[in-house]
Amino acid sequence: MKDATPTLLLSMSAPPYWHCGRTVLKRSIDQLIALLPAAAMAVVNWGLPALRVMSLAVAVCVAVEAICCRAMDRKSTIDDLTAVVAGLLYAFMLPAGAPWWIVVIGAVSAMLFGKMLFGGHGNNPLCTPLIGWAVLFISFPVHMDPNIVQTATSFVDPLARLKYFGVAEANAVPVLDLLLGHQINALGAGQIGALLLGGLYLLVRGQIRWQIVIPVLVGAGFPFAYLQMTDPAANASAVFHMCSGSILLCAFFMATEPCTAPAVSAGMVCYGLTCGLMMFVIRHFGSYSDGAPFAVLVTSLLTPYFDMIRPKPFGVK
C-alpha cells in the first residue's frame, strides 16, 4: 500500500535568514558618494593629472578583477563596484603627477595580491588599496614622493615643514588651507575637509562603525595633544596632525573595511586604539613622516586576535 504521508523537502541555505536589506553594492555606492567630494577637490587643486590617475587606477582595477574572474571560471563580480571603490581609494594614495606605469603596477598588485589571490571580496585579510600602495612605496619611493613628483605648485608639505624646519614653520600653515587640500600630499589624502564630510556621511548611513573611527582618531590625536600641551615649542598640535598626511583617509575609509577589521565591538575599540597609537609612534619616532598606511596594514594582521575578545555568553558564570 502506498504511503499517504507526503514527503516534506527542506532547502537549507547559509545564514542570515532574515536579511536587513544591506548589500555589497549598496555599500559600494555609499562609499563612492562619500569619496566624490574628495575626488572633485583633487581635480580642482591638481587639475587633469589627478583625473588621469583616478581614471586609470579605477579602469585597471576593474579590468584585473574581470580577467581574474574569467581565469577562475567564476561569475564576474565587477557589478558590485568594489573594484571601483578599491581603485579610487588606491588612487587617493598616489601623487597627482604619478607616471602612468606606476599607477598600473600598483593597481595590478593591489587587485592580484590584495584581493583576488585570496578569493575575491570578503576574503582579503589586508586592505586592498594599501597593498598596491605598499608595493609602490617600497619599490619606487622616488615616484611616490609628492615633493619630488609635484614640484610645479605653490602648496607646501606641512609634515616636511614640521620635520625639517620645526614647529614654528609648521604652525605658519593655515588650518583652512589644510582643510581645503592646499598642501603637498597624495591627491586624495590631502583633501581633508572633503574626507571629513564623506566620513561623516558613512557614519550617518551606518556603513562604518564609530567603534573603529573614534578610537583611531583618539589613539592618534591624544598623544599629539598631550605632547603639545607639555612642550608647545617642540610639538605641533593634534589638529595639525589630523589635517596633514593620511590619518583621516585611513581612519574613515581604510581601517573600517569590514573584512579586515574585527567583527565584535570590544575588538573594534582595541583595534582602533592600537591602529591610532601606531600612527602616532611611526609619525613621531620613525623616519617616515606619515605612518597611517603602515599602521593600518600592521594592525589588520592582528584582527584575528582582536576577534577573540568576545562578550561572555548569557548565563555563563
N, C-alpha and C positions, 0 to 999 in steps of 0.2 A: 504494500500500500504506500502511496506517495505521501511524503511528509508535508503536512499542511502549513507548517510553520515557515514563514518567509525568511530568507537569509538577509540579514542586515549587514551591509558593507560600509565600513567607516574609512574615510580618507583622511590620513594624518599628514599634517604639514608642519613646518618649523614655526616656532613662536616668533613674534607675538601674534595671538589670535584676535585681539581687539586692537586695531590699528588706529593711531591718533590722527592719521592723515598726512603726517610729515613724510617727505620722500627726499631722496638724494638730489633729485632735480630741483625741488623747491629750495633746498638749502643752497645749491649752487647759484640759483637765481638771486637769492638774497645776498650771497657773498658778492656777486657781480655788481649788484646795486650798491652795496657798501663800498666797493672798490672804485666805482665810477667817478666820484668826486676827486679822488687822488689821481686817477688816470688823467682826468681833464686838467687838473692843476699841473701835472707833469708836462703836458703838452703846452700849456700856457707859459710855463717857466723855461722849458728846454726846447720847445719847438718841434719841428718834424722829426729830428733824430729820436726823440722819446717815443713818438708814434711808430716809427720804424722798428725800434727794439721791441715794443709791446706786441705789435702785429706779427713780427717774425717769430717771437717766442711762443705766442699762442698757436700759430699755424704749425710750427714744428711739433709742439706737444700733442696737438690733435692728430697730426699725421702719424707720429710714432705710436700712439695708442691704437689707432686704426690698423696699422701694419702688424702690431703685436697680436691684436685680437684675431686678425686673419691668419697669422702664422700659427697661433694656438688652436685654430679651428673653433673659435667661440664667437658668439654673437657680439657685434660691435657695441661698445659701451660709451661711445663718444656723445650719444644723445643725452647723457646725464650731466653734461657740461663740466664734469670735474676736471677734465683735461684743460678746458678753457681757464678755469679758476687757477689751476696749478701753473699754467703758462703765464698768466698775468701776475701772479704773486712772484714767480721766478723773475720776471722782467723788472718788477719793482726793486729787486736786489741788485740790479745792474746799473752801471753808469749810462747816462743818456748817449754818450759817444762811443759805446762799446762796438767793436767791429762785428760784422755780420757773422763771421765764423765763430767768434766767441759765443754769441747768442745761440747758434746752432749746436755747438758742442755741449754747452751746459744744458740746453733743453733736452737733447737726446739722453744725456747722462741722468737727468732728473727723472725722466719717464721710464727709462730702462732699469736703472739701479735703485730708484726710489719708489717705484710703483709696480710696473709690470712684472719684474723679476719675482715679486712676492705674490703674484696672482691678481693684481689689479686693486681697485679702490676698496678700502676697508681692511686690507691685509698688510699694508706697509707699516713697519714699526717706526719709521722716521718720516719727518715732514718732507714731502716730495720736492717742493721748490728749493729747500735748503740743501738737499743732496746735490742738485745741479750747481748751486752757488758754491758749495764747499769744494767740488771738483775744480771749478774755475779759480777759486781763491788760492788753492794750493798749487795748481798747475800754471796759472797765468796771473800772478799777483800784480804785475805792472799794468796789465789791461783792465784789472778790476779796481784800480785806484782812481777814484774820481778826480783827485787833484792832478793826476797826470793826463787822464783822458779828456777832462773837461777844463781846458785852460782858457778858452775864449769866453770868459764870463766875469762879471763884476762881483759875483757872490763869493762868500768866504766859507771856509770849512771851520765850524765852531769847535769841533773836537781837536783839530790840528792847532788852532789858536791856543786852546787850553793847554795842550801838551807841550808846545814849543815856546809859547810866549807868556804863559801864566794866566792867572785868574782875571787880572785887570783887563787884558785884551779880550778875553772870552766874554766878560760882562759888558764889553762895549757893543756886542752884537745885540740889537733889539730883539726882544722876545717875539714881537709881532712879525719880524722878518722870518724868524724860525717857524712860526705858525703858518705863514704864507708860503713856505717852501723856498725862501730866498737864501739857500745855503748849498754849499757843495756837498752832495751826498748822493746815494743811489737815487735813481729817478723817481721811484715811488716812496721809498722810505723817508725821504726828506719832506714830503707833503704832510706835515704834522697835523695841521688843522683839519684837513680833509680826512686823514686817517682816524682822527678822534671822532669826527662826525660819523664815519662809516662804522667804527667800532661800537658807538652808542646805538646805532641803528640795529646792529646784530644782537646787542644785548636786549633791546626792547622787543625784537622779534623772537627772542628765545633761541637763537641759533648758536650762541656761545654761552658758556657758563661763567657767571660772575665769580664763582668759587676758584676759577683759574685766573681770570683777568686781574681782579683786585689784589690777590696775593702776589702776582708777578710785579705789579706796579709798586706795592708796598715793600716787597723784598728788595727791589732795586732802588726805590726812592728814599726809603727811611735811612739807610746808611749814608747816602749822599747828604741828606738833610742834617743828620747828626754831625757829620764832619764839617759841614758848612757852618753850623752853629758854634762848634767848638773852636774852629780856626777859619774864619771867613776870608782871611788874607791868602790862604793857600788852597782853598777848596771852593769850587763852583756850587751853585745851588742845585737842589733836586729838580727844580723847574727847568733849569738849563739842560740838565742831563736827559730829562724826559723829552725835551723838544729837539734833541740832537741825536744823530745816529739812528738806529732802527729798533729802539726799545718798544715804541708804541706799535709799530708794524708787527713785531714778533709777539707782543702781548695780546693783541686783538685777533690776529689772523694766523699766526704760525703755531703758537703754543696751545691754541684751542682746537686744533684739528682732532676730531673725535677718536680716530683710530690710533693716534699716537699719545693721547692723554689718558689718565686714569678714568675709570667709569664710576667711582664712588666719590661722594662729596668730600669726605675726610682725606682721601688720597689726592683729590684735586687741589685742596688747600696746601697740602705738603708739597705737591708737585710744583704749584705756582710759587710758593715761597722759596723753594730750592732753586728754581729757574731764575727768579729775580735776584737772589743773593749771588748766584753765579754770574749774572750780568754785571753786578757791582764789582765782584772780585776781579773778573777779567778786565774790565774797563779801568779800574783804579790801580790794580797792581800789575797787570800784564802789559806786554809791549803793544798789543793790538788795542786801538782806542775805542773800538765798538765791539763788545763781546756778546751782544744779544744773540746773533745767529748760532754761534758755537754753544752758548748756554742752552738754547732750546734743543739742539741736537744731543748734547750730553745728557740733559735731564730726561729726554724721551727714552733713552736707554734704561732709565731707572723706573719707567712706568710699571713693569710687572711687579716690582717691589712695592710701589705705592698702591697698587691694586690689592695687595694683601691686607691693607688697613681697612677692615670691614667692621660694621657695627655688630654687636653681639645679637644673635638670633633671639627673638622674643621667647621668654620662658626659660632661657638657659641661664644658670647661675654662674 
